Amino acid sequence: MEGREAKVREREQLRRERAELGAAGLGRELRVPLRNPSRTLWGFAVLLVLGFALGLVVGITRGGKMGVALAGFGGVLLACGIYAAVLARRFGARQDLAIVLGLRTLTVPALPLVRGGTVEIAYEDLEGVALLPAGSRLRHVLRTSDGLVPLPLDRLPRAQKNTKLPLRIHVRAALARKRPRLAVARLAAVEAQLLHEGPSLGALVAMKDGVPEVISVLRDEAHLGAWLLSGELPAGSEMICAQDVLDPLGDALRDAIGARVDVGDRPAPASLR
């Protein structure tokens, strides 16, 4: 009985692992929405209008020069509240507040956000991601052949803070310049290794209608055995070894990936039948 329950728990763990990797958009387009300031601006607008109402009431009650001054200050607050409401409505209607990692291009919102619009950059024109000082903080920027483009990572939702977006962008840009182009299944395996921490034998990848899905990043042979015995492994799944992931990256990225992936001592089979 206990053995059966352990197998059920193991299968549930494997399914959760597959779902988490599937949500990461590995080897395919990934759209990461940014925090929309619309709700915050509406809150400011309400507070400013309340400040106007309070200033007007107190000004009328007190009268005299002080009353006029308070009423005038309330008018300023009203004007600011109307402006905040206009901005809130404008931001609320925007659907492009997102960083989109495509297979060929990267799309980011143009700054300042209030102006609207997006910037689309082909990966071949992207030289890398850099950190530059901005006041008392460091900010990520994209180095392109035409100059620098800000990368608004400070607008990421809290749940997306640790998605290693700068490194994923850097990798896609580097691989886009390689010829022949890396197959999407191999790209998915590369990105899976980026997100994985600790030892790895390789990644299990399945293709469906030309779209890759990373099933698992295998920690060891026991982990591989669990998948083989689970009955959850899709037909035609391929195992891409950790060393096969490192090889196409070249010297520029080997150190970055090597810091996150420990290649297994023994090579794993290239595919699963």
Disulfide bonds with the S-S distance in Angstrom:
none
